[in-house]
Amino acid sequence: MEYLEKFMSFNKDGKKVLPLKVFEINGGFIVGVYQGLISKYDILIKYRQNVRDPWTRIRTPKHIHWTADILIKLYADREKTQEFLDFLINVWNQTKPFKNNEEREKFLSIENLLHVNQKEICRLAQIKNFLNFLLSADYLFSSSFEII
């Protein structure tokens, strides 16, 4: 994990910024959670993507890319994509700000994330290749929108 923390660190205004937590996803993405700038309880998300080995530079997700990707996925499989969007909206509606560092640390623990989302993880695991479908860069460039 220490390797991933170094891999996901970056310089801002001459200071090294280290992530609070790092998550590796399917060998294709590394997601870092950082202290945000709005308040001491704010977090910032950044990621790297493995694009045919090498990894991309550290990036902040852009809404327009996400939106275009979701629109393409809606065309390919409206039901599954809408299900995913409904899940995200539900999470958003239930989200409350952190009140202190202890709350933030507890929330970001892998044990808590797995526990809180266990039902959703099990449900999504039953949908063949659903996460790969959502995260696949190759999908955007395929000639067919069929899920294999």
TORPASE-641305 format. One record per atom (N, C-alpha, C, CB): residue in three letters; x, y negated, z negated. Coordinates in steps of 0.2 Angstrom, whole numbers, padded with zeros to 4 digits, always signed. Glycine has a CB too. Example, Ala and Ser with C-alpha at 12.3 -4.5 7.8 and 13.67 -1.06 7.14 Angstrom:
ALA+0066+0028-0039ALA+0062+0022-0039ALA+0066+0016-0039ALA+0057+0022-0045SER+0064+0011-0035SER+0068+0005-0036SER+0064+0000-0039SER+0070+0003-0029
# end
This chain:
MET+0004+0006+0000MET+0000+0000+0000MET+0004-0006+0000MET-0005+0000-0006GLU+0010-0006-0003GLU+0014-0012-0003GLU+0017-0014+0004GLU+0021-0010-0008TYR+0018-0009+0008TYR+0020-0010+0015TYR+0014-0014+0018TYR+0021-0003+0019LEU+0008-0012+0017LEU+0002-0015+0020LEU+0002-0023+0018LEU-0004-0012+0019GLU+0003-0024+0011GLU+0003-0030+0009GLU+0008-0035+0012GLU+0004-0030+0001LYS+0014-0032+0013LYS+0019-0036+0016LYS+0017-0037+0024LYS+0026-0033+0016PHE+0015-0032+0027PHE+0013-0032+0034PHE+0007-0038+0035PHE+0010-0026+0036MET+0003-0039+0030MET-0003-0043+0031MET-0001-0050+0027MET-0009-0040+0027SER+0005-0051+0025SER+0006-0058+0022SER+0008-0063+0028SER+0012-0057+0017PHE+0007-0069+0027PHE+0009-0074+0032PHE+0011-0081+0028PHE+0003-0076+0036ASN+0014-0085+0032ASN+0016-0092+0029ASN+0011-0097+0031ASN+0023-0093+0032LYS+0009-0101+0026LYS+0005-0107+0027LYS+0008-0113+0023LYS-0002-0105+0024ASP+0009-0118+0027ASP+0013-0124+0024ASP+0019-0122+0020ASP+0008-0128+0019GLY+0023-0118+0023GLY+0029-0116+0020GLY+0029-0111+0014GLY+0033-0122+0018LYS+0023-0109+0013LYS+0023-0104+0007LYS+0020-0098+0010LYS+0018-0107+0002LYS+0023-0092+0007LYS+0020-0086+0008LYS+0014-0084+0005LYS+0026-0080+0006VAL+0009-0082+0009VAL+0002-0080+0007VAL+0002-0072+0007VAL-0003-0083+0011LEU+0001-0070+0001LEU+0000-0062+0000LEU-0008-0061-0001LEU+0004-0060-0006PRO-0010-0055+0002PRO-0017-0053+0001PRO-0019-0051-0006PRO-0019-0048+0006LEU-0025-0052-0008LEU-0027-0049-0014LEU-0028-0042-0013LEU-0034-0053-0016LYS-0031-0039-0008LYS-0032-0032-0006LYS-0031-0031+0001LYS-0039-0030-0009VAL-0029-0025+0003VAL-0028-0023+0010VAL-0032-0017+0011VAL-0021-0023+0012PHE-0035-0016+0017PHE-0039-0010+0018PHE-0037-0008+0025PHE-0046-0011+0018GLU-0035-0001+0026GLU-0034+0001+0033GLU-0040+0005+0035GLU-0027+0006+0033ILE-0042+0003+0041ILE-0048+0006+0044ILE-0047+0010+0050ILE-0053+0001+0045ASN-0048+0017+0050ASN-0047+0021+0056ASN-0041+0021+0059ASN-0053+0020+0060GLY-0035+0019+0056GLY-0029+0018+0060GLY-0029+0013+0065GLY-0027+0025+0063GLY-0035+0009+0066GLY-0035+0004+0072GLY-0035-0003+0069GLY-0041+0006+0076PHE-0037-0004+0063PHE-0038-0010+0060PHE-0035-0011+0053PHE-0045-0013+0060ILE-0032-0016+0051ILE-0030-0018+0044ILE-0033-0024+0042ILE-0022-0018+0043VAL-0037-0024+0037VAL-0041-0030+0035VAL-0038-0032+0028VAL-0048-0028+0034GLY-0036-0039+0028GLY-0034-0042+0022GLY-0039-0046+0019GLY-0027-0045+0023VAL-0039-0046+0012VAL-0043-0051+0008VAL-0039-0056+0004VAL-0048-0047+0003TYR-0039-0062+0005TYR-0035-0067+0003TYR-0039-0072-0002TYR-0031-0071+0008GLN-0035-0076-0006GLN-0038-0081-0010GLN-0040-0087-0005GLN-0033-0084-0015GLY-0046-0089-0005GLY-0049-0094-0001GLY-0047-0101-0003GLY-0056-0094+0000LEU-0049-0106+0000LEU-0047-0113-0001LEU-0053-0117-0004LEU-0044-0116+0005ILE-0059-0115-0003ILE-0065-0119-0005ILE-0065-0119-0013ILE-0071-0116-0003SER-0064-0114-0016SER-0064-0113-0024SER-0059-0108-0026SER-0071-0113-0027LYS-0058-0107-0032LYS-0054-0102-0035LYS-0058-0095-0034LYS-0052-0103-0042TYR-0064-0095-0033TYR-0068-0089-0032TYR-0069-0087-0024TYR-0074-0089-0036ASP-0067-0091-0020ASP-0068-0090-0013ASP-0063-0085-0010ASP-0067-0097-0009ILE-0065-0081-0005ILE-0060-0077-0002ILE-0060-0078+0006ILE-0063-0069-0003LEU-0055-0076+0009LEU-0054-0077+0016LEU-0052-0070+0019LEU-0048-0082+0017ILE-0055-0068+0024ILE-0054-0062+0028ILE-0049-0063+0034ILE-0060-0058+0029LYS-0044-0059+0034LYS-0040-0059+0040LYS-0039-0051+0042LYS-0033-0062+0039TYR-0037-0050+0049TYR-0036-0043+0051TYR-0030-0043+0056TYR-0042-0040+0054ARG-0028-0037+0057ARG-0024-0035+0063ARG-0027-0029+0066ARG-0016-0033+0060GLN-0026-0029+0073GLN-0029-0023+0076GLN-0023-0020+0080GLN-0034-0025+0082ASN-0023-0013+0080ASN-0018-0009+0084ASN-0021-0008+0091ASN-0017-0002+0080VAL-0017-0012+0095VAL-0019-0012+0102VAL-0014-0008+0106VAL-0020-0019+0105ARG-0015-0002+0107ARG-0010+0003+0110ARG-0003+0002+0107ARG-0010+0001+0118ASP-0002+0001+0101ASP+0004+0001+0097ASP+0009-0004+0100ASP+0007+0008+0097PRO+0008-0010+0100PRO+0009-0014+0094PRO+0003-0017+0091PRO+0014-0020+0095TRP+0004-0019+0084TRP-0002-0022+0081TRP-0002-0030+0083TRP-0001-0022+0073THR-0008-0032+0083THR-0009-0039+0085THR-0006-0044+0079THR-0016-0041+0086ARG-0006-0050+0080ARG-0004-0055+0075ARG-0010-0055+0070ARG-0003-0062+0078ILE-0009-0058+0064ILE-0014-0058+0059ILE-0019-0063+0062ILE-0012-0060+0052ARG-0026-0062+0062ARG-0031-0066+0065ARG-0037-0067+0060ARG-0034-0063+0071THR-0040-0072+0060THR-0046-0073+0057THR-0052-0071+0062THR-0047-0080+0054PRO-0057-0067+0060PRO-0062-0066+0064PRO-0066-0072+0067PRO-0067-0061+0061LYS-0067-0072+0073LYS-0071-0078+0076LYS-0078-0076+0078LYS-0067-0080+0083HIS-0082-0080+0076HIS-0089-0079+0077HIS-0091-0078+0084HIS-0093-0085+0074ILE-0088-0082+0089ILE-0090-0081+0096ILE-0089-0074+0098ILE-0087-0086+0100HIS-0083-0071+0096HIS-0081-0065+0099HIS-0085-0059+0096HIS-0073-0063+0097TRP-0087-0060+0090TRP-0091-0056+0086TRP-0098-0056+0089TRP-0092-0057+0079THR-0101-0062+0091THR-0107-0063+0094THR-0108-0059+0101THR-0109-0070+0095ALA-0102-0060+0105ALA-0102-0057+0112ALA-0102-0050+0111ALA-0096-0060+0116ASP-0098-0047+0107ASP-0098-0040+0106ASP-0104-0037+0104ASP-0092-0038+0100ILE-0108-0040+0099ILE-0114-0038+0097ILE-0119-0038+0102ILE-0117-0042+0091LEU-0119-0043+0106LEU-0124-0044+0112LEU-0123-0038+0117LEU-0123-0050+0116ILE-0117-0036+0118ILE-0115-0031+0123ILE-0118-0024+0120ILE-0108-0030+0124LYS-0116-0023+0113LYS-0118-0017+0110LYS-0126-0017+0109LYS-0115-0017+0103LEU-0129-0022+0109LEU-0137-0022+0109LEU-0139-0020+0116LEU-0140-0029+0108TYR-0136-0021+0121TYR-0138-0019+0128TYR-0137-0011+0128TYR-0134-0023+0133ALA-0132-0009+0125ALA-0130-0002+0126ALA-0134+0002+0121ALA-0123-0001+0124ASP-0135+0000+0115ASP-0139+0004+0110ASP-0143-0001+0105ASP-0135+0009+0107ARG-0148-0003+0107ARG-0152-0008+0103ARG-0154-0006+0096ARG-0158-0010+0107GLU-0156+0000+0096GLU-0158+0003+0089GLU-0152+0003+0084GLU-0161+0010+0090LYS-0147+0006+0086LYS-0141+0007+0081LYS-0138+0000+0080LYS-0136+0012+0084THR-0138-0004+0085THR-0135-0011+0084THR-0139-0015+0079THR-0133-0014+0090GLN-0146-0014+0080GLN-0150-0018+0076GLN-0150-0015+0069GLN-0158-0018+0079GLU-0149-0009+0068GLU-0149-0006+0061GLU-0142-0009+0058GLU-0148+0002+0062PHE-0137-0009+0062PHE-0131-0012+0059PHE-0132-0020+0057PHE-0125-0012+0064LEU-0135-0024+0061LEU-0136-0031+0060LEU-0141-0031+0053LEU-0140-0034+0066ASP-0146-0027+0053ASP-0151-0027+0047ASP-0147-0026+0041ASP-0156-0022+0048PHE-0142-0021+0041PHE-0138-0020+0035PHE-0134-0026+0033PHE-0133-0014+0037LEU-0131-0029+0038LEU-0127-0035+0037LEU-0131-0041+0034LEU-0123-0038+0043ILE-0137-0042+0036ILE-0141-0047+0034ILE-0143-0045+0027ILE-0148-0047+0038ASN-0145-0039+0025ASN-0147-0037+0019ASN-0141-0038+0014ASN-0148-0029+0019VAL-0135-0036+0016VAL-0129-0038+0011VAL-0128-0045+0010VAL-0122-0035+0015TRP-0129-0049+0016TRP-0129-0056+0015TRP-0134-0059+0010TRP-0130-0060+0022ASN-0140-0057+0010ASN-0145-0059+0006ASN-0144-0057-0001ASN-0152-0056+0008GLN-0141-0052-0002GLN-0139-0049-0009GLN-0133-0052-0012GLN-0139-0042-0009THR-0129-0056-0008THR-0122-0058-0010THR-0123-0064-0015THR-0118-0060-0004LYS-0119-0064-0020LYS-0119-0070-0025LYS-0112-0072-0026LYS-0123-0068-0032PRO-0111-0078-0028PRO-0104-0080-0029PRO-0101-0077-0035PRO-0103-0088-0029PHE-0094-0076-0035PHE-0090-0074-0041PHE-0090-0080-0046PHE-0083-0072-0039LYS-0091-0078-0052LYS-0091-0083-0058LYS-0084-0083-0061LYS-0096-0081-0063ASN-0080-0078-0060ASN-0073-0078-0063ASN-0069-0073-0060ASN-0074-0077-0071ASN-0062-0073-0062ASN-0058-0068-0059ASN-0059-0061-0060ASN-0051-0070-0061GLU-0062-0059-0066GLU-0063-0053-0068GLU-0069-0050-0063GLU-0066-0052-0075GLU-0074-0054-0062GLU-0079-0052-0057GLU-0076-0050-0050GLU-0085-0057-0056ARG-0072-0055-0048ARG-0069-0054-0041ARG-0065-0048-0041ARG-0065-0060-0039GLU-0060-0047-0046GLU-0056-0041-0046GLU-0060-0034-0046GLU-0051-0041-0052LYS-0066-0034-0050LYS-0070-0028-0051LYS-0073-0027-0044LYS-0075-0029-0056PHE-0076-0032-0041PHE-0079-0032-0034PHE-0074-0029-0029PHE-0082-0038-0032LEU-0068-0031-0029LEU-0063-0029-0024LEU-0060-0023-0025LEU-0058-0035-0023SER-0061-0019-0030SER-0058-0013-0032SER-0061-0008-0027SER-0059-0011-0039ILE-0057-0003-0024ILE-0060+0002-0020ILE-0065+0006-0023ILE-0054+0006-0017GLU-0064+0007-0029GLU-0069+0012-0033GLU-0076+0008-0033GLU-0067+0013-0040ASN-0076+0002-0034ASN-0082-0002-0034ASN-0085-0002-0027ASN-0082-0009-0037LEU-0081-0004-0022LEU-0084-0004-0015LEU-0087+0003-0013LEU-0078-0006-0010LEU-0083+0008-0015LEU-0086+0015-0013LEU-0092+0016-0017LEU-0081+0020-0014HIS-0092+0015-0023HIS-0098+0016-0027HIS-0104+0012-0025HIS-0097+0015-0034VAL-0104+0006-0024VAL-0109+0001-0022VAL-0112+0003-0015VAL-0107-0006-0022ASN-0108+0005-0011ASN-0110+0007-0004ASN-0110+0014-0002ASN-0105+0003+0001GLN-0110+0018-0007GLN-0110+0026-0006GLN-0116+0028-0002GLN-0111+0029-0013LYS-0122+0025-0003LYS-0128+0027+0001LYS-0127+0025+0008LYS-0134+0024-0002GLU-0125+0019+0009GLU-0124+0017+0016GLU-0118+0021+0019GLU-0123+0009+0016ILE-0113+0022+0016ILE-0107+0026+0019ILE-0110+0033+0021ILE-0102+0026+0014CYS-0114+0036+0017CYS-0116+0043+0019CYS-0121+0042+0025CYS-0120+0046+0013ARG-0125+0037+0025ARG-0130+0037+0030ARG-0126+0035+0037ARG-0135+0031+0029LEU-0121+0031+0037LEU-0118+0029+0043LEU-0113+0035+0045LEU-0113+0023+0042ALA-0111+0039+0040ALA-0107+0045+0042ALA-0111+0050+0046ALA-0104+0048+0036GLN-0117+0050+0045GLN-0121+0055+0049GLN-0123+0053+0056GLN-0128+0055+0046ILE-0121+0046+0058ILE-0122+0044+0065ILE-0115+0045+0068ILE-0124+0037+0065LYS-0115+0050+0073LYS-0109+0052+0077LYS-0106+0046+0080LYS-0110+0057+0082ASN-0099+0045+0078ASN-0095+0039+0081ASN-0098+0032+0080ASN-0094+0041+0088PHE-0102+0031+0075PHE-0105+0025+0075PHE-0100+0019+0073PHE-0111+0025+0069LEU-0096+0020+0069LEU-0091+0015+0067LEU-0086+0014+0073LEU-0087+0017+0060ASN-0084+0020+0076ASN-0080+0019+0082ASN-0083+0015+0087ASN-0077+0026+0084PHE-0089+0016+0088PHE-0093+0013+0093PHE-0093+0005+0092PHE-0100+0015+0093LEU-0094+0003+0085LEU-0094-0004+0083LEU-0087-0007+0084LEU-0097-0004+0076LEU-0082-0003+0082LEU-0075-0006+0082LEU-0071-0005+0088LEU-0072-0003+0076SER-0074-0002+0093SER-0070+0000+0099SER-0069-0005+0104SER-0073+0006+0103ALA-0062-0007+0105ALA-0061-0012+0110ALA-0061-0009+0117ALA-0053-0015+0109ASP-0060-0003+0118ASP-0060+0001+0124ASP-0068+0001+0127ASP-0058+0008+0124TYR-0072+0001+0122TYR-0079+0001+0124TYR-0081-0005+0128TYR-0084+0001+0118LEU-0078-0011+0127LEU-0080-0017+0130LEU-0078-0017+0137LEU-0077-0023+0127PHE-0073-0013+0139PHE-0070-0012+0146PHE-0072-0006+0149PHE-0063-0013+0145SER-0076-0002+0146SER-0078+0004+0150SER-0083+0003+0155SER-0081+0009+0145SER-0084+0007+0160SER-0088+0006+0166SER-0095+0009+0164SER-0086+0010+0172SER-0096+0012+0158SER-0102+0015+0156SER-0103+0013+0149SER-0102+0023+0157PHE-0110+0012+0148PHE-0112+0010+0141PHE-0114+0016+0137PHE-0117+0004+0141GLU-0113+0022+0139GLU-0116+0028+0136GLU-0111+0029+0130GLU-0116+0034+0141ILE-0114+0031+0124ILE-0110+0033+0118ILE-0109+0040+0119ILE-0114+0031+0112ILE-0102+0042+0118ILE-0100+0049+0119ILE-0100+0052+0112ILE-0094+0050+0123
# end
